[in-house]
Amino acid sequence: MLNSIQKAIDFIEENIYSDLKVETIAEQVYMSPFHFQRLFTVVCGVSVGEYIRNRRLTLAGIDVETTNERIIDIALKYQYESPESFSRAFTRFHGLSPMAARNQKGHIKSITKIFVESIIGGKNIMQKLNERGYAVKENGPVYYTKDMDKTAKWFEEVLGWYTGIDQRNDSGEGVYGCILPFPFEVSSITLAPFTGIHMFYGEPSNKVVAFMRVDNIENLYAHVKRSGWNQIGEITKQPWGGKECCVTTVDGGELKFFQLDE
């Protein structure tokens, strides 16, 4: 998804002088216009239309300051129908008119091209996910713990998951949080069902608290072992054809993972 948004941004930049339509941009990344616009806004913090407008006015400002092109030609170059509409948009964006910007150098506003990785640390996130080497496919259990900070740290260090404690009591103890197998930034834009764990304050359950389907169960096993956590059972082949292994958590609960060989 992040790669798709970056590809869309690259397409916008390469065609910034053209009559860009959301439908055309969405086609480049094989998304419906509705889902593309929603995803773009969540990732980039601005709508597609606002990004295109900001980038065109940034480049138009540079042209006004550094070239002798006529204002009307610059307006048409950046898809404005008239010098008047261009001047209004230019003034709102830069705080001064095109002619004033040409006469008073150094006062234009600049919005640079967006690089998705720099917004959410995408490079580090993807590197960490690649190093982890497995993906959770189905999940959604409730997990009880009396030390939510300790449990959150365990999930982060041993399983490589991402945790957030959303609510604390008057004593500062966590009473509700979420544990996700992927970053919260990605969670907020994904269209997939919830695959994390709901964490509540309460007496830990010394039994199986989750039964989760994963891909690449061998990578899961290796990741837990590399973390130094040894309370994990060997991967076993099951009569029904899949593979299973069980991890005992810091609270004594058991997380059972299985893989279907398809």
BASEGU-538296 format. One record per residue (C-alpha): residue number from 1; residue in one letter; chain; x, y, z. Coordinates in nm, 4 decimals. Each point is the difference from the previous one (the first is absolute). Example, Ala and Ser with C-alpha at 12.3 -4.5 7.8 and 13.67 -1.06 7.14 Angstrom:
<site pos="1" code="a" unit="A" px="1.2300" py="-0.4500" pz="0.7800"/>
<site pos="2" code="s" unit="A" px="0.1370" py="0.3440" pz="-0.0660"/>
% end
This chain:
<site pos="1" code="m" unit="A" px="0.0000" py="0.0000" pz="0.0000"/>
<site pos="2" code="l" unit="A" px="0.2786" py="0.2413" pz="0.0884"/>
<site pos="3" code="n" unit="A" px="0.1809" py="-0.0834" pz="-0.3230"/>
<site pos="4" code="s" unit="A" px="-0.3227" py="0.0653" pz="-0.1909"/>
<site pos="5" code="i" unit="A" px="-0.0408" py="0.3451" pz="0.1531"/>
<site pos="6" code="q" unit="A" px="0.3615" py="0.0853" pz="-0.0826"/>
<site pos="7" code="k" unit="A" px="-0.0537" py="-0.1218" pz="-0.3560"/>
<site pos="8" code="a" unit="A" px="-0.3061" py="0.2254" pz="-0.0239"/>
<site pos="9" code="i" unit="A" px="0.1990" py="0.2974" pz="0.1285"/>
<site pos="10" code="d" unit="A" px="0.2726" py="-0.0687" pz="-0.2558"/>
<site pos="11" code="f" unit="A" px="-0.2652" py="-0.0111" pz="-0.2743"/>
<site pos="12" code="i" unit="A" px="-0.1402" py="0.3350" pz="0.1162"/>
<site pos="13" code="e" unit="A" px="0.3441" py="0.1590" pz="-0.0044"/>
<site pos="14" code="e" unit="A" px="0.0766" py="-0.1358" pz="-0.3472"/>
<site pos="15" code="n" unit="A" px="-0.3305" py="0.1349" pz="-0.1340"/>
<site pos="16" code="i" unit="A" px="-0.0327" py="0.3181" pz="0.2048"/>
<site pos="17" code="y" unit="A" px="-0.0523" py="0.2105" pz="-0.3156"/>
<site pos="18" code="s" unit="A" px="-0.2807" py="-0.2247" pz="-0.1245"/>
<site pos="19" code="d" unit="A" px="-0.3713" py="-0.0029" pz="0.0778"/>
<site pos="20" code="l" unit="A" px="0.0227" py="-0.2484" pz="0.2896"/>
<site pos="21" code="k" unit="A" px="-0.3162" py="-0.1830" pz="0.1017"/>
<site pos="22" code="v" unit="A" px="-0.0316" py="-0.2074" pz="0.3179"/>
<site pos="23" code="e" unit="A" px="-0.1431" py="-0.2853" pz="-0.2060"/>
<site pos="24" code="t" unit="A" px="0.3092" py="-0.0033" pz="-0.2232"/>
<site pos="25" code="i" unit="A" px="0.2394" py="0.0038" pz="0.2950"/>
<site pos="26" code="a" unit="A" px="-0.1909" py="-0.2772" pz="0.1810"/>
<site pos="27" code="e" unit="A" px="0.0175" py="-0.2158" pz="-0.3135"/>
<site pos="28" code="q" unit="A" px="0.3803" py="0.0102" pz="0.0166"/>
<site pos="29" code="v" unit="A" px="-0.0057" py="-0.1845" pz="0.3338"/>
<site pos="30" code="y" unit="A" px="-0.3031" py="-0.2216" pz="-0.0725"/>
<site pos="31" code="m" unit="A" px="-0.2284" py="0.1559" pz="0.2614"/>
<site pos="32" code="s" unit="A" px="-0.3486" py="0.1400" pz="-0.0119"/>
<site pos="33" code="p" unit="A" px="-0.0042" py="0.3822" pz="0.0170"/>
<site pos="34" code="f" unit="A" px="-0.1854" py="-0.0170" pz="0.3335"/>
<site pos="35" code="h" unit="A" px="0.2503" py="-0.2241" pz="0.1772"/>
<site pos="36" code="f" unit="A" px="0.2962" py="0.1727" pz="-0.1634"/>
<site pos="37" code="q" unit="A" px="-0.1071" py="0.3440" pz="0.1214"/>
<site pos="38" code="r" unit="A" px="-0.0687" py="-0.1329" pz="0.3499"/>
<site pos="39" code="l" unit="A" px="0.3362" py="-0.1747" pz="0.0203"/>
<site pos="40" code="f" unit="A" px="0.1889" py="0.2955" pz="-0.1476"/>
<site pos="41" code="t" unit="A" px="-0.1473" py="0.2422" pz="0.2549"/>
<site pos="42" code="v" unit="A" px="0.0779" py="-0.2272" pz="0.2965"/>
<site pos="43" code="v" unit="A" px="0.3605" py="-0.0610" pz="-0.1094"/>
<site pos="44" code="c" unit="A" px="0.0890" py="0.3475" pz="-0.1263"/>
<site pos="45" code="g" unit="A" px="-0.2134" py="0.2198" pz="0.2259"/>
<site pos="46" code="v" unit="A" px="-0.1447" py="0.1891" pz="-0.2974"/>
<site pos="47" code="s" unit="A" px="-0.2513" py="-0.0894" pz="-0.2686"/>
<site pos="48" code="v" unit="A" px="0.1112" py="-0.0872" pz="-0.3522"/>
<site pos="49" code="g" unit="A" px="-0.1416" py="0.3255" pz="-0.1340"/>
<site pos="50" code="e" unit="A" px="0.1697" py="0.2081" pz="0.2676"/>
<site pos="51" code="y" unit="A" px="0.3350" py="-0.1678" pz="-0.0634"/>
<site pos="52" code="i" unit="A" px="-0.0218" py="0.0637" pz="-0.3740"/>
<site pos="53" code="r" unit="A" px="-0.1048" py="0.3629" pz="0.0590"/>
<site pos="54" code="n" unit="A" px="0.2804" py="0.0607" pz="0.2521"/>
<site pos="55" code="r" unit="A" px="0.2656" py="-0.1485" pz="-0.2254"/>
<site pos="56" code="r" unit="A" px="-0.1188" py="0.1941" pz="-0.3066"/>
<site pos="57" code="l" unit="A" px="-0.0030" py="0.3285" pz="0.1905"/>
<site pos="58" code="t" unit="A" px="0.3457" py="-0.0742" pz="0.1412"/>
<site pos="59" code="l" unit="A" px="0.1405" py="-0.0598" pz="-0.3482"/>
<site pos="60" code="a" unit="A" px="-0.1925" py="0.2979" pz="-0.1377"/>
<site pos="61" code="g" unit="A" px="0.1588" py="0.2185" pz="0.2671"/>
<site pos="62" code="i" unit="A" px="0.3439" py="-0.1141" pz="-0.1091"/>
<site pos="63" code="d" unit="A" px="-0.0846" py="0.0796" pz="-0.3634"/>
<site pos="64" code="v" unit="A" px="-0.1305" py="0.3448" pz="0.0950"/>
<site pos="65" code="e" unit="A" px="0.3176" py="0.0828" pz="0.1911"/>
<site pos="66" code="t" unit="A" px="0.2625" py="-0.1539" pz="-0.2254"/>
<site pos="67" code="t" unit="A" px="-0.1315" py="0.0382" pz="-0.3568"/>
<site pos="68" code="n" unit="A" px="-0.1361" py="0.2703" pz="-0.2272"/>
<site pos="69" code="e" unit="A" px="-0.3010" py="-0.2078" pz="-0.1043"/>
<site pos="70" code="r" unit="A" px="-0.3220" py="0.1957" pz="-0.0214"/>
<site pos="71" code="i" unit="A" px="-0.2339" py="-0.0517" pz="0.2941"/>
<site pos="72" code="i" unit="A" px="-0.2760" py="-0.1169" pz="-0.2349"/>
<site pos="73" code="d" unit="A" px="0.2303" py="-0.2666" pz="-0.1451"/>
<site pos="74" code="i" unit="A" px="0.0948" py="-0.1229" pz="0.3478"/>
<site pos="75" code="a" unit="A" px="-0.3677" py="-0.0123" pz="0.0922"/>
<site pos="76" code="l" unit="A" px="-0.0846" py="-0.2153" pz="-0.3017"/>
<site pos="77" code="k" unit="A" px="0.3078" py="-0.2173" pz="0.0572"/>
<site pos="78" code="y" unit="A" px="-0.1326" py="-0.0999" pz="0.3438"/>
<site pos="79" code="q" unit="A" px="-0.3565" py="-0.0664" pz="-0.1204"/>
<site pos="80" code="y" unit="A" px="-0.1625" py="0.3295" pz="0.1057"/>
<site pos="81" code="e" unit="A" px="-0.2710" py="0.1177" pz="-0.2376"/>
<site pos="82" code="s" unit="A" px="0.0729" py="0.3712" pz="0.0341"/>
<site pos="83" code="p" unit="A" px="0.2604" py="0.2403" pz="0.1447"/>
<site pos="84" code="e" unit="A" px="-0.2619" py="0.1153" pz="0.2511"/>
<site pos="85" code="s" unit="A" px="-0.0643" py="-0.3460" pz="0.1485"/>
<site pos="86" code="f" unit="A" px="0.3742" py="-0.0648" pz="0.0066"/>
<site pos="87" code="s" unit="A" px="0.0684" py="0.3313" pz="0.1735"/>
<site pos="88" code="r" unit="A" px="-0.2624" py="-0.0695" pz="0.2681"/>
<site pos="89" code="a" unit="A" px="0.1390" py="-0.3475" pz="0.0712"/>
<site pos="90" code="f" unit="A" px="0.3598" py="0.1265" pz="-0.0103"/>
<site pos="91" code="t" unit="A" px="-0.0756" py="0.2803" pz="0.2456"/>
<site pos="92" code="r" unit="A" px="-0.1777" py="-0.2326" pz="0.2448"/>
<site pos="93" code="f" unit="A" px="0.2898" py="-0.2442" pz="-0.0089"/>
<site pos="94" code="h" unit="A" px="0.3020" py="0.2340" pz="-0.0015"/>
<site pos="95" code="g" unit="A" px="-0.1484" py="0.3029" pz="0.1775"/>
<site pos="96" code="l" unit="A" px="0.0754" py="0.2365" pz="-0.2873"/>
<site pos="97" code="s" unit="A" px="-0.0999" py="0.0389" pz="-0.3634"/>
<site pos="98" code="p" unit="A" px="0.2023" py="-0.1440" pz="-0.2912"/>
<site pos="99" code="m" unit="A" px="0.1216" py="0.3480" pz="-0.1034"/>
<site pos="100" code="a" unit="A" px="0.0989" py="0.0829" pz="0.3595"/>
<site pos="101" code="a" unit="A" px="0.1880" py="-0.3309" pz="0.0236"/>
<site pos="102" code="r" unit="A" px="0.1867" py="0.0824" pz="-0.3218"/>
<site pos="103" code="n" unit="A" px="0.0988" py="0.3399" pz="0.1350"/>
<site pos="104" code="q" unit="A" px="0.0742" py="-0.1122" pz="0.3584"/>
<site pos="105" code="k" unit="A" px="0.2215" py="-0.3068" pz="-0.0284"/>
<site pos="106" code="g" unit="A" px="0.0221" py="-0.2507" pz="0.2841"/>
<site pos="107" code="h" unit="A" px="-0.3575" py="0.0143" pz="0.1326"/>
<site pos="108" code="i" unit="A" px="-0.1558" py="-0.3045" pz="-0.1626"/>
<site pos="109" code="k" unit="A" px="-0.1198" py="-0.3023" pz="0.1951"/>
<site pos="110" code="s" unit="A" px="0.1310" py="-0.3475" pz="-0.0824"/>
<site pos="111" code="i" unit="A" px="-0.1596" py="-0.3427" pz="0.0466"/>
<site pos="112" code="t" unit="A" px="0.2387" py="-0.2803" pz="-0.0931"/>
<site pos="113" code="k" unit="A" px="-0.0803" py="-0.3346" pz="-0.1574"/>
<site pos="114" code="i" unit="A" px="-0.1266" py="-0.2539" pz="0.2522"/>
<site pos="115" code="f" unit="A" px="0.2037" py="-0.3117" pz="0.0681"/>
<site pos="116" code="v" unit="A" px="-0.2131" py="-0.2492" pz="0.1906"/>
<site pos="117" code="e" unit="A" px="0.2956" py="-0.1582" pz="0.1814"/>
<site pos="118" code="s" unit="A" px="0.0905" py="0.3324" pz="0.1583"/>
<site pos="119" code="i" unit="A" px="-0.3574" py="0.0478" pz="0.1294"/>
<site pos="120" code="i" unit="A" px="-0.0349" py="-0.3197" pz="0.2027"/>
<site pos="121" code="g" unit="A" px="0.3537" py="-0.1339" pz="0.0065"/>
<site pos="122" code="g" unit="A" px="-0.1019" py="-0.2448" pz="-0.2686"/>
<site pos="123" code="k" unit="A" px="0.3511" py="-0.1248" pz="-0.0753"/>
<site pos="124" code="n" unit="A" px="0.0651" py="-0.1009" pz="0.3606"/>
<site pos="125" code="i" unit="A" px="-0.3468" py="-0.1521" pz="0.0349"/>
<site pos="126" code="m" unit="A" px="0.0335" py="-0.2112" pz="-0.3136"/>
<site pos="127" code="q" unit="A" px="0.3507" py="-0.1089" pz="0.0982"/>
<site pos="128" code="k" unit="A" px="-0.1251" py="-0.1146" pz="0.3407"/>
<site pos="129" code="l" unit="A" px="-0.2946" py="-0.1880" pz="-0.1535"/>
<site pos="130" code="n" unit="A" px="0.2311" py="-0.1680" pz="-0.2502"/>
<site pos="131" code="e" unit="A" px="0.2394" py="-0.1032" pz="0.2772"/>
<site pos="132" code="r" unit="A" px="-0.2902" py="-0.1447" pz="0.1995"/>
<site pos="133" code="g" unit="A" px="-0.0870" py="-0.2141" pz="-0.2985"/>
<site pos="134" code="y" unit="A" px="-0.3553" py="-0.1135" pz="0.0817"/>
<site pos="135" code="a" unit="A" px="-0.3506" py="0.1402" pz="-0.0335"/>
<site pos="136" code="v" unit="A" px="-0.3128" py="-0.0437" pz="0.2141"/>
<site pos="137" code="k" unit="A" px="-0.3005" py="-0.0959" pz="-0.2123"/>
<site pos="138" code="e" unit="A" px="-0.2841" py="-0.0524" pz="0.2486"/>
<site pos="139" code="n" unit="A" px="-0.0336" py="0.1083" pz="0.3608"/>
<site pos="140" code="g" unit="A" px="-0.1957" py="0.2172" pz="0.2436"/>
<site pos="141" code="p" unit="A" px="0.0088" py="-0.1398" pz="0.3566"/>
<site pos="142" code="v" unit="A" px="-0.0323" py="0.1734" pz="0.3366"/>
<site pos="143" code="y" unit="A" px="0.3089" py="-0.0073" pz="0.2219"/>
<site pos="144" code="y" unit="A" px="-0.0011" py="0.0794" pz="0.3747"/>
<site pos="145" code="t" unit="A" px="0.3047" py="0.1256" pz="0.1877"/>
<site pos="146" code="k" unit="A" px="0.0674" py="0.1838" pz="0.3267"/>
<site pos="147" code="d" unit="A" px="0.3183" py="0.1640" pz="-0.1290"/>
<site pos="148" code="m" unit="A" px="-0.0860" py="0.1379" pz="-0.3416"/>
<site pos="149" code="d" unit="A" px="0.3307" py="0.1823" pz="-0.0473"/>
<site pos="150" code="k" unit="A" px="0.1969" py="-0.3191" pz="0.0686"/>
<site pos="151" code="t" unit="A" px="-0.2232" py="-0.2022" pz="-0.2309"/>
<site pos="152" code="a" unit="A" px="0.0200" py="0.2618" pz="-0.2752"/>
<site pos="153" code="k" unit="A" px="0.3788" py="-0.0042" pz="0.0230"/>
<site pos="154" code="w" unit="A" px="0.0009" py="-0.3799" pz="-0.0251"/>
<site pos="155" code="f" unit="A" px="-0.2111" py="0.0004" pz="-0.3163"/>
<site pos="156" code="e" unit="A" px="0.2271" py="0.2648" pz="-0.1541"/>
<site pos="157" code="e" unit="A" px="0.3308" py="-0.1663" pz="0.0908"/>
<site pos="158" code="v" unit="A" px="-0.0886" py="-0.3678" pz="-0.0380"/>
<site pos="159" code="l" unit="A" px="-0.2561" py="-0.0065" pz="-0.2828"/>
<site pos="160" code="g" unit="A" px="0.0943" py="0.3263" pz="-0.1727"/>
<site pos="161" code="w" unit="A" px="-0.3570" py="0.1328" pz="0.0225"/>
<site pos="162" code="y" unit="A" px="-0.1174" py="0.3574" pz="0.0601"/>
<site pos="163" code="t" unit="A" px="-0.1846" py="0.1043" pz="0.3164"/>
<site pos="164" code="g" unit="A" px="-0.1868" py="0.3015" pz="0.1254"/>
<site pos="165" code="i" unit="A" px="-0.1582" py="0.0588" pz="0.3411"/>
<site pos="166" code="d" unit="A" px="-0.3034" py="0.2186" pz="-0.0614"/>
<site pos="167" code="q" unit="A" px="-0.1463" py="0.0269" pz="0.3491"/>
<site pos="168" code="r" unit="A" px="0.1447" py="0.0094" pz="0.3524"/>
<site pos="169" code="n" unit="A" px="-0.1608" py="0.0197" pz="0.3453"/>
<site pos="170" code="d" unit="A" px="0.0714" py="0.2635" pz="0.2665"/>
<site pos="171" code="s" unit="A" px="0.3047" py="-0.1976" pz="0.1146"/>
<site pos="172" code="g" unit="A" px="0.1488" py="0.0075" pz="-0.3497"/>
<site pos="173" code="e" unit="A" px="-0.0617" py="-0.3699" pz="-0.0649"/>
<site pos="174" code="g" unit="A" px="-0.1017" py="-0.0945" pz="-0.3503"/>
<site pos="175" code="v" unit="A" px="-0.3582" py="-0.1204" pz="-0.0187"/>
<site pos="176" code="y" unit="A" px="-0.0442" py="-0.0272" pz="-0.3763"/>
<site pos="177" code="g" unit="A" px="0.2332" py="-0.0225" pz="-0.2937"/>
<site pos="178" code="c" unit="A" px="0.0490" py="-0.1630" pz="-0.3379"/>
<site pos="179" code="i" unit="A" px="0.2686" py="-0.2303" pz="-0.1266"/>
<site pos="180" code="l" unit="A" px="0.0423" py="-0.0133" pz="-0.3772"/>
<site pos="181" code="p" unit="A" px="0.2253" py="-0.2063" pz="-0.2253"/>
<site pos="182" code="f" unit="A" px="0.0647" py="0.3082" pz="-0.2144"/>
<site pos="183" code="p" unit="A" px="0.0533" py="0.3733" pz="0.0704"/>
<site pos="184" code="f" unit="A" px="-0.2946" py="0.2121" pz="0.1134"/>
<site pos="185" code="e" unit="A" px="0.0632" py="0.2365" pz="-0.2939"/>
<site pos="186" code="v" unit="A" px="-0.0623" py="-0.2904" pz="-0.2341"/>
<site pos="187" code="s" unit="A" px="-0.2939" py="-0.1216" pz="0.2082"/>
<site pos="188" code="s" unit="A" px="-0.1748" py="0.3333" pz="-0.0430"/>
<site pos="189" code="i" unit="A" px="0.0066" py="-0.0268" pz="-0.3790"/>
<site pos="190" code="t" unit="A" px="-0.0491" py="-0.3691" pz="-0.0585"/>
<site pos="191" code="l" unit="A" px="-0.3309" py="-0.1347" pz="-0.1226"/>
<site pos="192" code="a" unit="A" px="0.0695" py="-0.3432" pz="0.1510"/>
<site pos="193" code="p" unit="A" px="-0.1785" py="-0.1341" pz="0.3108"/>
<site pos="194" code="f" unit="A" px="0.1519" py="0.0555" pz="0.3438"/>
<site pos="195" code="t" unit="A" px="0.2765" py="-0.2564" pz="0.0629"/>
<site pos="196" code="g" unit="A" px="0.1388" py="0.1266" pz="0.3295"/>
<site pos="197" code="i" unit="A" px="-0.0751" py="-0.0713" pz="0.3651"/>
<site pos="198" code="h" unit="A" px="-0.2245" py="0.1985" pz="0.2345"/>
<site pos="199" code="m" unit="A" px="0.1817" py="0.0424" pz="0.3309"/>
<site pos="200" code="f" unit="A" px="-0.1962" py="0.0537" pz="0.3246"/>
<site pos="201" code="y" unit="A" px="0.0964" py="0.0345" pz="0.3634"/>
<site pos="202" code="g" unit="A" px="-0.0808" py="-0.3174" pz="0.1904"/>
<site pos="203" code="e" unit="A" px="0.1240" py="-0.3327" pz="0.1314"/>
<site pos="204" code="p" unit="A" px="0.2223" py="-0.1686" pz="-0.2625"/>
<site pos="205" code="s" unit="A" px="-0.1349" py="-0.3222" pz="-0.1480"/>
<site pos="206" code="n" unit="A" px="0.2429" py="-0.2899" pz="0.0375"/>
<site pos="207" code="k" unit="A" px="-0.1386" py="-0.1757" pz="-0.3038"/>
<site pos="208" code="v" unit="A" px="-0.0300" py="0.0476" pz="-0.3743"/>
<site pos="209" code="v" unit="A" px="-0.1064" py="0.3617" pz="-0.0484"/>
<site pos="210" code="a" unit="A" px="0.0327" py="0.0198" pz="-0.3783"/>
<site pos="211" code="f" unit="A" px="0.0017" py="-0.2345" pz="-0.2970"/>
<site pos="212" code="m" unit="A" px="0.1467" py="0.1827" pz="-0.2948"/>
<site pos="213" code="r" unit="A" px="0.0558" py="-0.0849" pz="-0.3623"/>
<site pos="214" code="v" unit="A" px="0.3316" py="0.1173" pz="-0.1431"/>
<site pos="215" code="d" unit="A" px="0.2067" py="-0.0258" pz="-0.3138"/>
<site pos="216" code="n" unit="A" px="0.3618" py="-0.1188" pz="0.0276"/>
<site pos="217" code="i" unit="A" px="-0.0257" py="-0.1655" pz="0.3421"/>
<site pos="218" code="e" unit="A" px="0.3690" py="-0.0990" pz="-0.0188"/>
<site pos="219" code="n" unit="A" px="0.0917" py="0.3684" pz="-0.0137"/>
<site pos="220" code="l" unit="A" px="-0.2208" py="0.0659" pz="0.3026"/>
<site pos="221" code="y" unit="A" px="0.1812" py="-0.2745" pz="0.1926"/>
<site pos="222" code="a" unit="A" px="0.3419" py="0.1342" pz="-0.1013"/>
<site pos="223" code="h" unit="A" px="-0.0972" py="0.3580" pz="0.0901"/>
<site pos="224" code="v" unit="A" px="-0.1077" py="-0.0988" pz="0.3519"/>
<site pos="225" code="k" unit="A" px="0.3177" py="-0.2022" pz="0.0505"/>
<site pos="226" code="r" unit="A" px="0.2196" py="0.2897" pz="-0.1167"/>
<site pos="227" code="s" unit="A" px="-0.1659" py="0.2223" pz="0.2589"/>
<site pos="228" code="g" unit="A" px="0.1338" py="-0.2286" pz="0.2755"/>
<site pos="229" code="w" unit="A" px="-0.3448" py="-0.1258" pz="0.1052"/>
<site pos="230" code="n" unit="A" px="0.0160" py="-0.3775" pz="0.0344"/>
<site pos="231" code="q" unit="A" px="-0.3561" py="-0.0759" pz="0.1119"/>
<site pos="232" code="i" unit="A" px="-0.1116" py="-0.1119" pz="-0.3420"/>
<site pos="233" code="g" unit="A" px="-0.0859" py="-0.3516" pz="-0.1058"/>
<site pos="234" code="e" unit="A" px="0.1382" py="-0.1665" pz="-0.3075"/>
<site pos="235" code="i" unit="A" px="-0.1959" py="0.0224" pz="-0.3229"/>
<site pos="236" code="t" unit="A" px="-0.2084" py="-0.3144" pz="-0.0369"/>
<site pos="237" code="k" unit="A" px="-0.1805" py="-0.1457" pz="-0.2988"/>
<site pos="238" code="q" unit="A" px="-0.3690" py="-0.0520" pz="0.0756"/>
<site pos="239" code="p" unit="A" px="-0.2253" py="-0.2877" pz="-0.1172"/>
<site pos="240" code="w" unit="A" px="-0.2179" py="0.2509" pz="-0.1857"/>
<site pos="241" code="g" unit="A" px="0.2992" py="0.1011" pz="-0.2124"/>
<site pos="242" code="g" unit="A" px="0.1056" py="0.3293" pz="0.1548"/>
<site pos="243" code="k" unit="A" px="0.2858" py="0.1002" pz="0.2290"/>
<site pos="244" code="e" unit="A" px="-0.0202" py="0.1314" pz="0.3560"/>
<site pos="245" code="c" unit="A" px="0.2204" py="0.1493" pz="0.2669"/>
<site pos="246" code="c" unit="A" px="-0.0779" py="0.1548" pz="0.3375"/>
<site pos="247" code="v" unit="A" px="0.1604" py="0.3004" pz="0.1695"/>
<site pos="248" code="t" unit="A" px="-0.0390" py="0.0559" pz="0.3748"/>
<site pos="249" code="t" unit="A" px="-0.0284" py="0.3719" pz="0.0743"/>
<site pos="250" code="v" unit="A" px="0.1562" py="0.2013" pz="0.2803"/>
<site pos="251" code="d" unit="A" px="-0.3324" py="-0.0314" pz="0.1895"/>
<site pos="252" code="g" unit="A" px="-0.0136" py="-0.3786" pz="-0.0349"/>
<site pos="253" code="g" unit="A" px="-0.2637" py="-0.0041" pz="-0.2724"/>
<site pos="254" code="e" unit="A" px="0.0420" py="-0.2067" pz="-0.3139"/>
<site pos="255" code="l" unit="A" px="-0.0107" py="0.1320" pz="-0.3543"/>
<site pos="256" code="k" unit="A" px="-0.0590" py="-0.2795" pz="-0.2489"/>
<site pos="257" code="f" unit="A" px="0.1026" py="0.0638" pz="-0.3580"/>
<site pos="258" code="f" unit="A" px="-0.0930" py="-0.2155" pz="-0.2956"/>
<site pos="259" code="q" unit="A" px="0.0741" py="-0.0022" pz="-0.3704"/>
<site pos="260" code="l" unit="A" px="-0.2098" py="-0.1562" pz="-0.2717"/>
<site pos="261" code="d" unit="A" px="0.1993" py="-0.1674" pz="-0.2742"/>
<site pos="262" code="e" unit="A" px="-0.1895" py="0.1046" pz="-0.3108"/>
% end
